[in-house]
Amino acid sequence: MLDFIENLNEEQRNAVMAENGPVLVIAGAGSGKTRVLTSRIAYLIQEKNIHPGEIMALTFTNKAANEMQSRISKLIGQDIYGLWVGTFHRICLRILRMEGEAIGLDRDFVIYDDADQRSLIKTIMKQRGIDGDEITPATALHIIGDAKNKMLSPEAFEETALTAKEETVAEIYASYEKNLKANNALDFDDLLLYAVELFTQCHDVLTRYRDRFQYILVDEYQDTNEAQYCLLRLLAGKQGNLFVVGDPDQSIYAFRGAKIENILNFQEDYSDAQIYRLEKNYRS
């Protein structure tokens, strides 16, 4: 048995060595979830002889992605090439740079950061005579981002608008999207939306990525939003090797549209899912 496998406790070892298929690891704080995730990847590469290029690991922060890459290299004893490790947004950006033309994106599209987004919103509000006291650019941007995380287009958002404030934001949202397209630009949330659109509309591209990435692993699954959930469902398929780690009690991204139902309903989504619980806390 590999040394790093022997150093795991029984709960961790069982999860790391799980059979193929959907796997949910419920891991509380201090239970070694990152260790399990990185050990799983190292196990696939060293014990199961899976090529690193067939593995995709998704995180929520660049720090977590860098730490994951570093830990895997230490476990295996060498740098790993070909492994796709990154945040959801970085992975989607990489895919769209290569495949985005299939849905009408230019390869050289630009990414608007927060400052670019706020500036555009301010310009739109000024052009349309929208009172900044009624709704601030920051609030409008937050509501638009929330709508995108829920995969609501400007038209769909307008249909759900219940208040005058929401109707105003719907007007801003529609203009905002037109301006982004005119400027060959995407914002942060668009990276997820366009990746989902790509895989939904272009079955040949989806098939290619499903065939390539035989194993998909996700950290902090409880923090996934609707767009991220759809992306994973598309990539993994119904019977895919989707290995997710999370804790329903630790969701921290509700303000970004995180859906706790994604982790709570994992077994409904994947009827053959294997469930493991890490209950030993190493921090207490």
N, C-alpha and C positions, 0 to 999 in steps of 0.2 A: 504493500500500500504506500502511496505517496506520502512523504513526510508531512506536508501541509494538511493532508486529510487526517492523518493520525492525531494531529494537534487540535482538531475540532472536537467539541463535545458531541454526544450522540445525536441530539436534536439537529445541530448544525450539519453533521456528517450525513444524516439521512436526507436533508434537503439538497445538499451539494451533489449527492450521488443519485438523485431522483431519476427515474426512467424518463424517456422522451415523452413529450406531450405538455399540456398546459400545467403550470405549477404556480401555486400561490404560497408564499412564505410570509406568515404573519409574525412580524418581529417588532417587539416593543423597544423602547429606548434602552440602550446598553446591552442588548442581547446579541450583538455581533452581526448585524444584518449586512454591513459592508464587507465584512470578512466572508460571509456566506456567498455574497454576490461575486466577489473577486475569486474566491476559491472555486466556485462553480465554473467560471470561465477558464481558469487554469486547469481544472479537471477535464473539461471538454477538450482542451487542446492537448494535454499531455496523456491522459488516460484513454480518451475516446478518439484521439487522432483527428479531431476536427480542425480544419484549416482556419486560422484566425480571420481570414477574409470572409468566412461564412457566419461570423458572429457580429451582432450589433448590440451594443449596450447603451441605454439611454438614461440620462440623468437630468436634473433640473438646474444645476449650476456648473460653471466651468471648473470651479474648485473641486467639486465632487468628481467630475470627469477626469481631471488631471490626477487626483488621488487614486482613482480606480485604475487608471493606466499604470501608474507607478507601482501600486500593490501587485498587480498581475505580473509585471516584469520581475518583481522581487520573488514572487512565488515560483515562477518558472526558471528564474536565474539568468534571464537574458531579455533584451528588448524584443517586443512583439510587433511585427509589421503586418499590415493588412487589416487588423482589427478595427472596427468602427466603434469608437467610444466618443460620446459627446452629448451635449444637451439636445433636447428635442429640436430646438430652433437651429442649432448648428448643423445637425444631421439633415434637416429639411432643406436648409440653404444649400448644402452640398448636393443633394439630390436635384434641386431645382436648377442649379447652375448647369448640371449635365443634361437634364431631361425637360426643363421648363418650356422649351420651344414647342413641345407637343401640345401645350395648352395656350400658346400664343405669347409666352414671355420671352423677352430678349435675354440673351445670355449675359449681357452687361447691365442688367437691372441694378438699381441702387437701393440701398436699405436706408430708410429714414429713421434716425434715432429720435429720442424724446424731444430734443430741441427742434429738429426739423418738423416733427409732428405738431408741436405746439405753435410753431410759427405759421404753419399752413392753416391750422384751425383759427388762429387769430385773424389771418387774412380773409378767410371765408366769412367769419362773423362780421368783420368790418364791411366787406362787400355787400353783405345781406342785411346790414343794419340791425344785427342782433345785439341786444344790450348785454354787455359784460357783467352787469350787476344781476341780471336775470339768471344767467348761467355762465360760469367762468370757462375759459378754454380748457383748463385742467379737468374740470368736471365733465365737459363734453367728451374729452379724449378718454377719460376713464369709462364712461358709458359706452362709447364706441368700441373700446377694447373688450369690454364685457360682452357686448353683442357678438363680436367676432369669435371670442372664446366659446360662445354658445352656438357658433356657426350660423348666425343670423345675418343675412345680406341687408343692405339698406332698405330694400323693399319689404323684406320679412320683418325687419325691426319696426318699420313704419306701421305695418299692419297690427303689431302688438302694442303700439304706443297708446297709453291710457290717459296721460296727462299732457298739459300744454308744454311742459318742460321736455317730455319725451318726444313730442311732435317737433319741437324746435331742434332737438338733437338729431332726429331722423332727417331733417332738412340739411343739417350740417354734415351728417354721415354720407348722404348721397353725393353732395358736392365734394367732400373729402376724397371719396373713392374715384370720382372722375378726375380730380387733380392728380392723384397718385398715378393713375394710368397715363395721363397726359405727360407726366414727368418721368415715365419709365421707372417708377419707384414702388417699393413694397415697404410696409411697416413690419415691425416685429411679429405681430399676430398673423399677418398675411402668409408668413413662411409656412405655418401649419395648415392654413386654409388651402393654399395653392397645392401643397403636397397631397392633401386629401383629394382635392379636385383632380390632380394628375392621376392618382391611382384609381379613382372612381371612373374617370372618363377613358383612360388609356389602359385597357386590359393587358395589352402586350407588355407595357412597361411594368405593370403590377406583377405579372407572371415572372418577368425577368428578375425582379427584386425578391419575390417570394422564393424563387429557385436559388438565388444567390445566398440569401440570409436564412440559413437553416435554423439558427438559434437567435432569439431576440430576448434580451434581458432588460428589465426596467427597475430602477430604484425609485423609492417613494411613490409607489403606484397610487396611494390614496390621494395624491395631489394632482392627478391627471384631470384635465378638463375634457369637454365634449370633443374638441378637435383632436386632442392627443389620443383619446379613447378610440375614435374612428380610425385614426392612422394605424394604431396597433391592431385593430380588428382586421383592417385591410391587409397589412403586411403579414400577420401571423396566420390568417385564415381560421377556419373553425377548428382544425385539428393541429394547428401549428405548435412549435416548440417555444411557447411564450412562458418565460420564467419571471415572475414579478414579486417584488419584495415591498412590504408596506405595513402600516399600522393604522387601522381606522380611527384610533384615538389621537393621532398626531397630525391631522391635516392642517397645513398652515397657509395654503394658497386659495382659500375660499374666496378671497377678494379678487382673485384672478379667474374665477369661474370653475375652480376645482369641484369635482362631483364625487362626494364620498360614496355614492351608489356604485361607482366603477369597481371599487374593491369589495364592497358588500355583496355585489351581484356577480362576482367572478365565477362562482360555481354554476350560476344560471347561464352565463354566457358560454361556459365550457363545461359541459355535463361530465366529462371524464377528467376534470381537474384533480390534481393531487394537492392536498392541503397539508402544510407543515407549520408548526407553531414553535417559535423560539421563546421559551418562557424563563430561561435562566438569565438574570440581570447581573452583568459584571460591573456595574457602576455603583450598586447599592452596598 
